[in-house]
Amino acid sequence: MSQEKLIALVTGASKGIGHAIAVALSSAGYHVVGAARGEIAPLAGMEPQRCDVADADQVQALFDGIRQRHGVLHLLVNNAGIAGGAAFASAREAAEWDGILATNLTGTYLCCRAAADLLPDHAGRIVNIASVLGLRGVPDQVAYTAAKHGVVGLTRALAQALGPRGITVNAICPGWVDTTMAQARYADLGITAADAAAMAPTGRVTQPEEVAAMVLYLASAAAANVTGQALVIDGGASG
């Protein structure tokens, strides 16, 4: 692999937002390492890898492999995440807490830590996929809300830590996105996709490809001085 080739790692790349990001980056000329716990559908220009980001050993093995095969990583997109919705202090919430925090927050941290010395100065990029629930709360997603707030805080801290190297770190905070995860949440809430769309002034939910386009911008030279930001994409619903 030529060192001129841009290398990107996208976690949670098997479906939804992560898959859309992998497709967009591949189309833009990146060699994409797509990581997921399960199988990943074949995609031109993507190198599939199995990894549970909540497992520190698996994360280290993933990044050791990137170092051996490519020697550099230009862009890390931390997208892997799991959702959960349960009443505060319920048995279900207690059962979900550790797993949600481990994947959404600790997994993001582990990947950022492992990527730091592979990212080139003045060119490296980290984009963390957070959520609008990283900026506000809801009563039945306490663990998820806490984890995504943590991702936003981690983003801001790392932007300060890595800024002197010219490495940018930003978070994207989507609202409703047209994914299977959102559909499961609709069922939890007893609402429809049309109900979710009606919550936004634009009258629709975000498409995964729109989140991917924001990643492409943050990875570009045009965004070289954009860092430490939590950028919302929700059709104005939180405005």
N, C-alpha and C positions, 0 to 999 in steps of 0.2 A: 504494500500500500504506500503510495507516494505521500510524502509529508505535506505536499501541497493540497492533498485532498482534505476537506473539512470533515472532521469526525464529530458526530453527535451521539449522545446516549439519551434515549427516552425510556423511562421506566413506566410500567403499566401500559405497554404498547400494544397489547393484544386486542383492545376494543375501545370504543367510545372516543373520548378526547385524545387519549394517548395514541391510538391508531391513526387518527386524523393528523396529529402532529408528525408522526413518523412518515406518513404519506407526503405531507407538505414539504418536510425537510428533504426527503429523498428526491422529490420533484425539483427542489431548488439546488440539487447537486451535492448534498451531504451524503457521506457514507453513514448510515444510521445503524447503531447498535440498539436493537429493540429488546428490552428486557421485560419479562413477565413471569409470574408464578406458573402459568399454564402454557398451552400451545399458542403459537403466533402464526396467523395465516401468512403464507409466502407473499413477499412484497419485493419488487425489484429494488435493488440498492440497499436492502436492509439485512443485517446480520442478526438473526434471532438468538437470544440467550435466555436460559432459565435463571431466574433469581427472585427470591423472596426478600424484599428490601428490609424486612423486619429482622432478618437473620444476619448478624454482623459478619459471620464467616462467609456466607454466600455473597454478600456485598464485596468483601475483600477479594474473593475469587473472581468476581465480575470485573473489578477494576484491575486486578493483576493481569487478567486476560487482555484487557484493552491496552495496557502498557506493553505487553509482549507483542501483540499483533500490530499496534499502531504507534505506540510511543508518545501519543499526545491525545488530548481530548479538547475540542474547541467549545463544545456546547453540552451542558448537562440540563436535561429537562426532567425535573422530579414530578412525575404525574401519578405514580402509583398511589392508590388510596382505596379505602373501604368506608362505607357509610353504615350508619346504624341509627335507629330511632326508638327511644324508650323513655318512659316517664322517669323523672329524677328520682334517684334512690330506690328504683325498682330492681328486682332480681335480674331482669334482662339487661338493664343498664350496667349493673355491676359485672355481669358476664362479658359484656362487650368492651368495657373500658380499656383493658390492657391491650387487646388486639387493635383497636382503633388508634390508640396513641402510638403503638409500636409501628404500625404501617405508615400512618399519615405524618407523624412528626419525627419519631426516632429514625424511621427509614430515610426520610428526607435529610436529616442530619448526617447519618452514616454515609450517604452518597456524596453529600457536599464535602465532608471531611476527606473521603477517599479520592475525590476529584481534584482537590486543591492543588496538589503538586503536579497534576497532569495538564492543568489549564495554563495556556501561555499568557505571559504578561502582556497587557495592552490589547488582548484579543479574546481572552476567555470570557465565557458567558454562563451564568446559571439562571434558569427560569424555574421557579417553583409554582406549581399549580395549587393554589389555595382555594378559596371560596368566599362568597359574600359573607358566609358564616365565620370567616376569619376576622370580620369587622363588626359583626353584631351577633346577637344570640337568639336562639329559639329554645323553648323549654323542654322539648322532647329529643333534642340531639346534643346533650351536654358534652359527651365525649368528643363527638365530631367537631363541635364548636370550639372546644378547648384545644383540640389538636390543630385546627386550622388557624386559630389565633396564634398558636405556637409557631406555625409555619411563617406567618407574617412577621412575627417578632424575630425569628431566626433569619429571615430574609434581610430585615433592617440591620441586624447586628453584623451579618456577614458582609453586607455592602460596605460597612465601616471597616471591617477587618481586611477585606480584599481590595478596597478602593485604591490604596497606595500602589498596588500592582496593576491597576488599570483593568481589573476584572469586575464586571458588573453583575449584580445579583438583584433580581426583581421577582415579584410575585404577581400572578394573574388570579383575579378573584371572580370566577364566573358565578352568575345566578343560575337559573334553570337552563340546562343544556339538553338538547334532544339526544339522550342516551338511555340505555337500558337501566342504568342506575337511577336516573330521574324517574323513569316509569315505575320502578319499584317504590320510590318515595311517594309518587302520586297515590299509589295503592295504600301506603301507610296513612296518608292524610285524608283519603277518601275524596280526592279531587281528580279531575281529568286533565289531559294535556291542554285542552282549551281553557280550563280554569287557570292553569299556570300561565298561559300566554296572556290572559286578561289582566294579570297582576302587573305587567309591564306597560308603560306608556306607549311603547312601540307596537304592542298587541301581539307579540310573538316571543318565543323562546330563542335562545342562541343556538346556532348550529356548531357542531364540533370544529368545522373548518374555519369558523370565525375566531375561535380560540387559537387554532393553529396559525392563523395569519398574524395574530398578536405576538406569538412566539417568534415568527420570522422577523418581525420588526425589531423585537428586543435583541435578537441575535445579530442584527445588521450593524454596519458601521454607522448608520444614521442614529443609532441609539447608544453610541459609545459613552455618552455623558448622562444617560438615564440609569440611575441605580438607587436601590433602597426603596423602590416604589411598590405599592399594592394597587394594581390597575383593575378596576371593576369593569366587567362586561355583563350587563344584565338588562339591557333595554330600558334603562332609567328607573327600574323598579325600586332601587335603594336611594334614588336621588332626592 
